[in-house]
């Protein structure tokens, strides 16, 4: 044993001496210096705003994050909704820690993922990602077979199926609707099988924010393979190709449809142009029936013509935001624009349908009164005051709101108010009582707490007896005063013959308009609404903020109450009837 130790020591001494002779420094400890700051925490999945929509009531989600520190990571804690679900204090690489795992038991509702990292000096960094598990998606429209909202995923929500990613498509830093949108990238796009999508009638609807680079691209394509040109495919005898091309600095959108024996073109010329320099979201739709095809831009027809109908032979792939792989022969490759709210239908939409889809993009509040007072977008219940009820006499669904004495609903108004505002609902008048509030968002009246009537901000939509008729009026606060929109007899309803009617009003920065059954009954300019201290929406009563003139609970019926964050056009309001 002594000989072994001596031998080992001799070998070590020899290596040390040779190292010095070869100018190789021995290993020495390096001082890492002072800790310069807190760790950096990046949550890769789920992205903030991610929305899970699957049929199962309880599901799972991927969690992926990265922690970096300039000296050494001490510990990492992962929390979901405040409860720790993972913890780490041992790291192979003490400066960089990358982790991913799948967490089960994600229930319906809003969730917050938090990753907290602490370094050895005690510096702490926390990063948050808010995501949600939505109820299973129910198609909003008849014939809707496909819907992608791009809210943090490429899932198709009708079938709960993920699209296939080619290249590296991304998500935009903005959205037309919801929390996310598709962001195109070079050589990147999505594909989806066409099973269940193809029929004698076909429609697509979506929003685009156009990026002119590249100056031509495919947008939506369902086409057959081109076996004779596998690297530059351009078989146009079946399916369709919706694409864009540069035309004098504008981007012109065109539709090509295969008829089996040939092809049909739908080119709207300059009417189908978009200026890519405006940086604005534009709505596109196209419809294919057995006799014609129509292309729409922002609800207006830009191309329409008859043809013999579409042929779907060998059309098994939908390409989203590229012509590839089936339509590349003319260089219509990946589109680097933004896309949002892609919907496909097995029917030919009407122009009225397209306009309704455009309006729906700005809908922020909806109560259908089908057995509950739940607001659809927030999944939050309205607050009941008194004993409001339901009637089976409804314009849609199973029931409608039925008013009662000293009864109404309230809802927080903070997320509903903006420079533009519209409300639309169905209404059947009951003249008892002979005056009532219908919709009110107003400020408190501290000087008159038992008879409130502060009209300097918000709005008040109400009705009053006018010679036996019920007259509907809108009052809007401008901050410095108020503006009235009273249509006189044009805004009257006969309560002795109550019928369901559509009521609507719009508020922009320059004017207000009141509609009954889609017809203008009052319209005038004004300097814009002020929303100071307007935190409550009252439904079917003036109470609690507009009671000074006795506009209390309305015992009429209401159905399909919807609020929008823009001033709807008359065409949009009529499309909602």
C-alpha positions, 0 to 999 in steps of 0.5 A, a space after each residue: 500500500 505504501 508503494 502505491 501511494 508513493 507511486 501515485 504521488 510520484 506520477 502527480 509530481 511528474 505531471 505537475 512539473 511537465 505542466 509547468 515546463 509546457 507553460 500550462 497553468 495549474 487549475 485555479 479558482 476564479 472569483 465570479 465577482 459580485 451578484 449583478 442582479 436578479 434572475 431572469 425568468 421567461 415563461 414559454 408555455 402557456 403564453 399570456 392570453 392562451 385559451 384552451 378549448 377542448 371538449 373535456 371539462 378537465 384537461 392538461 397544459 404544457 408548462 415550459 420556462 427558462 431561468 437565468 442568473 449571472 452567478 448562481 440560481 438558488 431555487 425555483 418555484 412554480 405556482 398555479 393559481 397561488 398553489 405550488 405545483 413544482 419546486 427545484 433547488 438542485 441544478 446541473 447548470 447553476 446559471 441556466 435552468 430550462 424545464 418543461 412538463 405537463 400539468 393535469 387538472 386544468 379546470 374551466 375558468 381563468 388561471 395564473 401561472 407564476 414562476 418565482 426564481 431566487 438566486 444565492 444572493 437572495 434576489 427574487 424574480 417572478 413572472 406571470 402568465 394568465 391563461 384560461 380553460 374555456 367551455 367547449 366551443 359551440 358554433 355561433 352560426 349555422 353551417 360553421 364547420 371550422 373556427 380558429 381564434 389564434 388566442 395562443 394556439 393553432 387549435 381548430 375549435 369546432 373539432 378541437 384539433 390542432 393544425 400542423 405547423 410548417 416552419 415557424 409561424 408565430 403570434 402577433 403582438 396584437 389581435 383584432 378579437 380576443 388575445 391573439 392573432 396569427 403572425 406569418 413568417 418566412 417559409 411558414 404556414 399551417 395546414 389542416 385536413 379537409 375532412 368535413 369541410 368540403 361541400 357544394 357550398 363553401 364560405 370563409 371569413 377572416 381578418 387580415 392586417 396586410 404586410 406587403 413583404 413579400 409582395 405576393 402570397 397565398 392566404 387560403 388554399 385548398 387545391 389538388 397536388 400537381 404531380 407534373 410540377 412537384 416543386 412548383 405546384 399549380 394545378 387549378 382544376 379543382 379546389 380554390 386559391 385565395 391570394 394577394 399580389 402587388 399592383 402599383 404598391 397596393 395589394 390586390 386580392 383574388 380568388 381562383 376556383 377549379 371547376 373540374 374541366 377548368 377554372 374560374 377567376 374572381 378578380 375585383 380589380 382596384 375594388 379588391 385592393 388594400 393599401 399595406 401602408 395603412 396598418 389596419 385590420 381588414 375583413 375578408 370573406 368569400 363564398 362559393 355556391 353551385 352557381 356563383 362565387 362572391 368576394 367581400 372586403 369589409 362587407 362590400 362586394 368586390 367581385 361577383 360572377 356566375 360559374 358552374 360550381 366547384 370541384 373538390 377532386 383530390 383536395 385533401 389539404 387546407 393551407 393557411 397563410 401560404 400557397 404552399 404546398 399546392 399553389 407555389 408555381 407563381 411564387 405565392 408562398 408564405 404570407 407574413 401578414 397577421 390573420 385573426 378569427 378564421 371561420 369556414 362554413 358549409 354554406 354560401 353566406 349572404 352579404 347580411 351574414 358577412 356584415 353580421 360577422 364583422 359586427 360580431 368582432 366588436 361584441 363585448 357583452 352578450 346576455 341571451 336570457 336562456 334560463 340565466 343572467 350570465 354574460 357570455 364573454 366573461 361567464 359572469 352572472 349579472 347581479 339580481 336586484 329584487 325578483 326579475 324573471 323569465 318568460 318563454 315568449 322569446 325571440 331566440 332560445 328558450 326564454 327571455 327576461 321578464 321585468 317585475 316591480 322593483 327588480 332589475 339587473 346590474 353588471 360592472 361597466 368598467 370593461 364596457 365603456 369606450 369612445 364608441 358604444 352600441 347596444 342592441 336588444 329585442 324588446 316587447 313593451 309593457 306600459 305598466 308602469 308608464 315610464 321606466 329605465 331600460 339601459 343606464 350607465 351613469 355616475 352617482 348623484 351624491 347630492 341626491 342619493 335617494 333620487 339620483 339624476 346626475 346626467 353629466 356622464 354616461 347615458 340613459 336609455 328610457 321610455 315615457 308615456 306620450 299620449 298613450 304611446 310609449 316614447 323612447 329617448 336617449 340622454 348622453 352626458 358630455 362632461 360639461 353637460 348633456 345631449 338629448 336624442 328624442 325622436 318624437 313620434 318616430 320613436 313611439 311604440 303602441 303598448 296596446 299591441 305589444 310586439 317584439 321589436 329590435 331596439 338599438 342606439 350608437 354613440 360615437 365621438 361625433 354623433 348618436 343614433 337611435 334605431 327601432 327595427 333597424 330604422 333611424 328614429 333619432 340622430 344628431 351630432 354632439 361632442 362625445 360621451 364622458 364616462 366619469 364615475 360610470 361603473 355600473 350598467 343597469 338593465 331594465 331599470 333606471 335604478 340606482 343612478 337614474 331615479 330622479 324622474 321616476 324611471 324605475 323598473 321596466 316590467 317589459 320583456 327583453 331578449 338578446 342584449 348585446 353591447 359593442 365597443 364601436 358605433 355600429 352602422 345601420 347595415 350592421 344593426 339591420 344584419 343583427 335582426 
